[in-house]
Amino acid sequence: MFLSITKGQCQTNKKPNFIIILADDLGYGDVGFTGSTQIKTPHIDALAKSGVVFTDGYVSGPVCAPSRAGLITGRNQVNFGYDNNLTDALPQFNPEYSGLPVTEKTIADRLSNLGYVNGIIGKWHLGEKEQFHPTNRGFDEFWGYLGGGHNYFPSDTSNKKYNRPIISNYKEPQPITYITDDKGDECVDFIKRHKDEPFFLYASFNAPHAPMQALEEDLKLYAGIKNEKRRTYAAMIHRLDVNIGRMIKELKAQEIYDDTVIVFLSDNGGPDTNNGSINAPYNGRKGILLEGGIRVPFVISYPEKLKSGIYNKAITSLDLAPTFVALAGGKITKKDRFDGVNIFPFITNKIEGNPHETLMWRFTISAGIRKGNWKLVRLPDRMPLLFNLEEDPSEQNNVAKEHWDLVQTMLKELGNWDVSTPHVLFLEGAKWRRNQLDLYDKKYQLTQPKK
């Protein structure tokens, strides 16, 4: 760890801009700065080189909607009943509650009170009823779709659930060309229009989430990859990288790059064979609480106040909301009930120690806890799994039998939290419980493929 505050911190009182660039279902090992041997991501890598790379960066859930609910609020979504992925409400649940509870404040709500203009481009996936709409949750501008995915080409409607209309409250949406490029257009335009005021841009891409659809010119770049799905996946990440580069180029052109906080991460781990992703060197995948499901590529860049470096203590996407509020000049109190913390003093060495002594997760049939370098996963059909992440980051050796006292202590802490949380607001269909449990018994690729 070799981070420090730069001179710019003492030279300006201007509020920083904030951009969250969120990839969707990106495998941990599928960008250059995390070791990819196949997929080239020069713009993402340049962002990582200029910023702080978090080796132990986590999200709060292993699937889209719960993870996004935690990120956008700074609170563990389980603490407000958002344990499951968002889907059509089962008959025993009230569909009026199928979304981010209106009692929860978003990052946009909080920054709006501090004088920011807020925009979201892309995927929402936090509820489709009017009360959950982004423009009712602190965002001034919305261009995107309310569901969990979208077709990339206008002509490809083979996946009907992703054939959704684009909604915009500030313009007539243009016809879709290739949706990753269209989102890039809107992000660049947002930066241009709001360059003279503090802004928060939530750049919520759906790449490389299914359906697997790529531009022909991008597929040609990866013609050497024999597996068709993997080749398409790589091409989709390439196009995501291109549009991230466009955003950064525009920030520099408008001379606001240095005082913009840019965060890049994925909403969860890659779903393995579903989209051709690889989470190497981590075990597991989207949908489960092994590292491959919840540890993600994670970067924060803020040239004016952060030097580049590597931070190797555990942080979480829940930390973004309180960090942004603090950097924007807001005050954080117990009434905010944040589960995340302001990590800026930690990564600038103003505060020593770990931002989090304990992290906890719960998702449908499984729950997990990380305490220091120890991580425990609780499942319904077997004894707990215990791993020492310092010695065994790929979670290959369950050492629960050798550390039974530690298992009991961690189970008790996890269980006390578990029974203190509210009832879930909605449930996924029952079929997913079997599916998720079976995923713990699969074998996962732990090394990079040969070039």
Disulfide bonds with the S-S distance in Angstrom:
none
